[in-house]
Amino acid sequence: MRKMLVYVGLMFLVVAAARAATGHTVAVTLNYDFTTDGACSTTVTKNCLQQFNIYDVTTGTPVKLFSITAPAGANGPVSGITGTSGQLSLKSGVHIFGATAQMADGTESSPNGSTATATTLPGLPASFSITVN
């Protein structure tokens, strides 16, 4: 009985790991000019740009996926700001992603103002075996 419980527990972990492995991550790189709206820092916490939010806007209703903290204290053009999501459950097919800039007070630009398109491929099979004679 104890071996059976251990086996069931291990199978649960394998299935959970397989499901996690079928998720997708979204990696983004963006450029932003902080000349008008400088980035927040430890000393500047008001009237500053706090973060960038990444949305899936494919269906027309924005779905927030993750955020990227603005580089602390930036006050001019910055290139190559990067961020990567955790595991996301995205249907395969073409997706439209939007990026916004969010101020410390929560004010945010439109998720449809800066967009990029990418194709999400189907996940891998949860298991696979083969016999060759």
N, C-alpha and C positions, 0 to 999 in steps of 0.2 A: 504494500500500500504506500509506503514511504517513497519507494522508487517511482511509483506512478505519479505521486504529487510532484516530485522533482522533475520528472519528464514533462508533465503538463506545464509546470512553471517555466522550464527551459523553452518549450514550444511557444508559450506566450511571449517570451522575450524575443525569440526569433521572428515571430509574426510582427511584433511591435517594431523591431529593427528594420524589417523588410518594408513596413508601411512608411517609416520615417525616411528610408532610402528612396522611396518613390516620390518624395516631395521635390520641390524646385527651390532654388535660391535665385534672387534677382540682385545683380551687381550693377551699380550705376556710377557714372563719372559725370560731374557737372562743373560748370564754370559760373562764377557769380561776381558781380561788381559791387563791392561793399562801400563804394564812395558815398552814396546817399544814405544808406541804412547800414551803419557799421555793425559788426558782430558783437554779441554779448561777451563779457569776460567776467572775471571774479570781481572787478571793480565797477564795471558797467552792466547793470542789470535791468535798466528801463530804456525804452525807446531804442531798442537794439534788435538785430536779427538773431533769433535763438537757434533755429533749426530749419532743415529742409525736410519736407514730407513727400514720400513716394506713394502714389496711388495707382490702382488698376482702374482705368476709366472706360474699359471696353464696353460695358453695358450701358453707359450713359450715367450711371449712378456711381460716383467715386467711392472706391473701397480702399481705405488707408492700409498700406502694407507695412511700412516701417519709416523711421526717421533717421536723419543724419545730423548730428550736432554741427553747427557752424564753427569754423576755426576761430578760436578765442581771440578777440581783439582785432580781427581783420578789418581794415578800413580802406581798401582799394580793390582792384581786380585780383581775383584768385582763380587759378586754373587747376584742374585735377582734383577737385573735392570728391572723395569716393565713399561709398558705403555698400554694404551687402546685407541682405535680409537674412533672417533665419529660414528654416524650412517652411515653405508655403505650399498650400494645396491649390494648384492652378490647373484648370482644364487645358488639355492640349488644344492648340490652334493659335491664331493671331490674337495678340493682346496689345492694347494701347495703354501705355503707362504715362502718368503725368507727375511732374515735380512742382512743388510749391515752396515758397519761402514763408516762414512763420516768425512773426515778431514775438517778443517776450510777453506782450499782453494778449497773445492768441490770435491777433489779426493775421490773416493768411491770404496769399494770392490765389488765383483760380487754378484748380488742378487741370483745367483744359488749356491753360495759357502756354505751357511748355510741355510738349508730349514727344514720345518716341514709341515706335512700334517694334515688337519682337514676336517671334514664333516660339511657342512652348511645345516641346515634343512630348509624346506620351511617355509615361514612366516605364520602367523595366518590369518584367514579370517578377512576381514575388518568389517564385521558385522555378527551378529548371533542372531536369535530369535527362539523361540520354543513355541508351544502351547500344553498343556497337558489337555486332557478332562477327 
